[in-house]
Every structure is written in C-alpha cells, then in structure tokens.
Amino acid sequence: MDLSPLWISLATSLVATAITLFVGVGAAAWRSSRRGFFAVVVDCVFLLPLVLPPTVVGFFLLLIFGRRGPIGQLLLRFDATVVFSWPATVIAAVVVSLPLMYLSARAALEMVDPHLLEAARTLGATEWRVFREVALPLAWPGVIAGTILAFARALGEFGATLMIAGDIPGRTETIPITIYFAVEAGQMWRALLWCGADVAISLLLLGGVYYWTQLQRATRGIR
Amino acid sequence: MPLSVAIEKKLAEFTLAVEFAATDRPLSILGASGAGKTMLLRCIAGLEKPERGRIVLDDRVLFDAERGVNLPARERGVGLLFQKYALFPHRNVAENVGFGMANATGEQRKERMSELNAQMRIDGLANRYPSELSGGEQQRVALARALATGPQALLLDEPLSALDTHLRSQISLLLQETFAEYRRPALMVTHNIEEAYRMSEELLVLQRGQVAAFGRREDVFQRPASAEVARLTGCKNISRVQANGDGSFFATDWGIKLWGDRVANGATRFAGIRAHHIAWVRSNEDVPARKNVVPCWLARISETPFGMTVFLRTRETERASDEIELQAELTKEEWERVRGEEQPWTVGMAAGNIFLMDS
C-alpha cells in the first residue's frame, strides 16, 4: 500500500506549523503593543481565513500564486511555479492555521501583567530581551495551545489545499484528500484505513501534549 | 541637586504639575490615593511621558520636552520598586535578582549577589520561585533586584502597603538601613502619615497633582501650609476662622475664641490643632483668667488599643447641625482619671499648638 499521503500530510503540517508559529507569534507580539486603525486592519487580515470557507481562501490563493497572479508572476521569473506542487499544500495549511495561532498568542501575550514588562525595562532590558525573557515565557502555555490548534488545523486542511495544490498522488495528495477521493471511487476500506490513521495521529498528538504539560508542571513548580 | 524634577502631565481628572529637587537623602511623598504619586514615579522612571518639563539626574538629562530628550526606562539608571513587587514568576529568586546584571561578568555578579543576599537577608531563597515566598520575602527580593543594577536613584511605590503590621515594621527597619547606606536620591510614595515621617527627614505632600507642601518634616507637620496639608498630615481638628482684630480669632466651627501661634489677621482662613495637643485643665486652677481654656461636654468616645479618642462639644445644648466636635487623644490612664470628673470639663489648647493657615 502507498503510504505517501501519511508522509505528505505530516511533512506539510510540521513545516506549516513551524512557519505559523514564527509568523503568528511575531504578528501577535507586534499587535499586542499597538492600538488604532492599522492594528484593526491587521486583525481583520489575519482572522479572515478563519471566517471564509476554505474554498474561497483557496480561490484567493490561486489568484495570488497562480501564473497570472502577482506572486506567481514573480516566481515565473525564476522559472518556478508553486501552484499544484508540494509547497502549495504548505501555503494552504499556513494560511488556514495562522488565525488560530495568532489569536491564541495574542490573548496569551495580552494576559501578561504589564508591570512585569515595565519592571524588566527599568532593570535595563532591551525590548527584545523583555519579549524573549519575560513576555514570551509567561505567554508560553498560550503559544503552545495555539501551536497545537494550528497543527491540528493544518493536518485537517482540505478545501484550500484541493484548490491550490490539487490531488497529485505522491506529491500533493494529503490524507484528507486521499480519503475524499477514496470515497468517491467507492474504495470504502481504503477510506476507512486512512480515517483510522488520522484518528491515531490526533490521539498521539493529544497524548503527547498531555504528557508534556504534566512534565512541565512537575519540573517547574508552576501552577 | 542630584535629582531635579519639573514636569507637567495631563491626567484624567487633573494635571500633574510638580517641581522639586531631591538630595542624596530619602524623601517621602505623601498624598491621598489618586493624588498622582504613582504617576510621578512612573514619569521619573521613564514608563510615562510628561507633556512638558525636565528631569535631570546628576548631570544626565533623562527627559527634556523642549529639546525632545526622553531616555527609555532601560537607560535611565533608575530603580523602581512596584507596589505589588512585580517579581518574574517564571524565574527563581537568583534569576530575578540577577536579571538586571546581564552585562556583568560572572565574578562581579557573584560578588554583588552575595552582598545583596546578606543585606536583604534572602540567603536561603536562591532556588525558590516567587509563588513560594511570603510577602515580606517577596519585598526583600524585589528590593535586591532593584539595587542589583546599581541604580542612581531609587523609587519606591508604597513599599509597605501590602504587608501586615508585623512585617511592615520589619521591612520598614530594613528600608531605613538600606537608605542609610544607599546615599542616593530615594523617593518613597506612601499614604501613611507615620511611615512618611519615620522614613525620611524631608516630606513632599501631593494634592491633586500639585505640590501642597515640601520641606523638613517638622515644618510640614508643625506648620502646615494649608488646611489640606493639615488634614493629610493627620490633623483631626480644623476650623474656619474669623480674626477679631486683637490678634485672637473666633473659630466658627467650634464656636470659641482662641489665640494661635501667630497673630490672626484678615487673611487667616483656618486654624488647626492636633488631637493629642488638647489637654485637660484641673478645675481648681484659675480658669477664666487663662487664654484658650474652654468648657467642653462629652459627645462620644472611640477606643483604640492603647488610648481613647474623645469627641468633645463646646456647648451644652443639643448638638447644632453644623457644629463640629473637637477630637482629643488620651491614654487609657488619663481617660480613667477624666471620666469621673463632673462636666463641663475644662480643656486647654496651648496657643503654640494652634497653627493658623491662610488657605
């Protein structure tokens, strides 16, 4: 049996989550210290993929990354196309999982007592050090929660991926897409098998997270 | 002057407009809650930006609105002690104290740490987390953390307010020791009169963002500049005043004629006397001939652990709606002696203890 959907799904989700983590936390950190119209605009842009149907997101991505789109044109100059290739699955997964990361990280950063950040500043810390050594560690549980949500969302991504990456076996065919086409082709056992794989990955993930938080509590004494 | 401050900042209900200079000795800033005390400290520390003015520490300009200078908090070299300590909950005591010493070498760090550990008596706490410390321990760690950076000025925001009575006197002693050794400007904000008096020889009284009094503590307490300062420094008896022309005055709120510590004139608006300066006069003394001696009737009493607050009326008749009672502080023994005597009691107020105020 061809196991490629499993590897493609895992690779896509891992890479997408890593990107989401940096972009999401970075944007949240930028946003948490700002007010005003522009901040609201940024909020809307980041949250839009959460509200729109994945097919709509995928269609927009197609417009942007397609051969006639702005980024697609740019890539063509370097003789590269991204649509219907593996990176496209990553792009789709990043865009749909980013709102969850952004929301969790922002909420967690805004929960950090501002007096602690001010104390760090009066002790001579640069803004980067304030973020890295005070804000981020204290917001960490929220960031981890966001990472888990983002990974889960990336793993389950279907609509936008299908629009922008298609279903090329061995290259862009992730588990959800495999399941869809298996059902369509009447291969019920194959579909069921992949559903089982999905459930197993999710359980492993949740179990790992639970174990990890218990370990954290035991070693750091933080309630 | 090591630290000179002259700033203006608009707040929600009033404008903070303060000008003063601090020496290398501690200075207490006294004021009711919401008078702008904390905001003043935050402006000096660089956490808030005033609209106008200048802040100069030694010869470094920390802030100058006209020249567009506004050093960020990290470059000011000013230590700030937060009311709720603001210890980093994810770092243990050693990591908290060491936070501000990131640029020091390992050797310097170690030396400074052990110095501070001894001074603040936090020796055995290095590996504990803030959540595992008592309030007093947290305060000592916060103080060590602020001193670790070698700040050129120290700002303390109500350092004793979150502690219970026993810890309060402990930390208060520790702070006095620390100040004695520190010999740099140390501003301590408080709304507690006794604390303010105990901790520093100089006092600054803040009222709705304005300096209501500034000077030696004896002067501020004995000669309050205004009725508001008298009230803030704990004076319980304040009356409106009408000058009589012969140097005496009529205290309208108490309905009696008195002489004060100076001649009352048309500009004099208030008179005040502290509760413990009201004394009982023996009835066999030559009462009518003496100044500032008045008959009083008991209105009510209020008991404290070691004394008695006695509220007195200057008329025997039913209490008039606008009449203000005089408050006197007696020890328990004095009260036992006085309570049996027949009313009206004869009460004296030494002229030197009655301070007159023009505002």
Boltz contact constraints between the chains, C-beta under 6 A:
constraints:
  - contact:
      token1: [A, 115]
      token2: [B, 82]
      max_distance: 6.0
  - contact:
      token1: [A, 115]
      token2: [B, 86]
      max_distance: 6.0
  - contact:
      token1: [A, 116]
      token2: [B, 86]
      max_distance: 6.0
  - contact:
      token1: [A, 118]
      token2: [B, 47]
      max_distance: 6.0
  - contact:
      token1: [A, 119]
      token2: [B, 86]
      max_distance: 6.0
  - contact:
      token1: [A, 121]
      token2: [B, 73]
      max_distance: 6.0
  - contact:
      token1: [A, 121]
      token2: [B, 74]
      max_distance: 6.0
  - contact:
      token1: [A, 122]
      token2: [B, 45]
      max_distance: 6.0
  - contact:
      token1: [A, 122]
      token2: [B, 73]
      max_distance: 6.0
  - contact:
      token1: [A, 122]
      token2: [B, 80]
      max_distance: 6.0
  - contact:
      token1: [A, 123]
      token2: [B, 99]
      max_distance: 6.0
  - contact:
      token1: [A, 123]
      token2: [B, 100]
      max_distance: 6.0
  - contact:
      token1: [A, 123]
      token2: [B, 149]
      max_distance: 6.0
  - contact:
      token1: [A, 124]
      token2: [B, 74]
      max_distance: 6.0
  - contact:
      token1: [A, 124]
      token2: [B, 100]
      max_distance: 6.0
  - contact:
      token1: [A, 124]
      token2: [B, 149]
      max_distance: 6.0
  - contact:
      token1: [A, 125]
      token2: [B, 74]
      max_distance: 6.0
  - contact:
      token1: [A, 137]
      token2: [B, 90]
      max_distance: 6.0
  - contact:
      token1: [A, 138]
      token2: [B, 90]
      max_distance: 6.0
  - contact:
      token1: [A, 221]
      token2: [B, 129]
      max_distance: 6.0
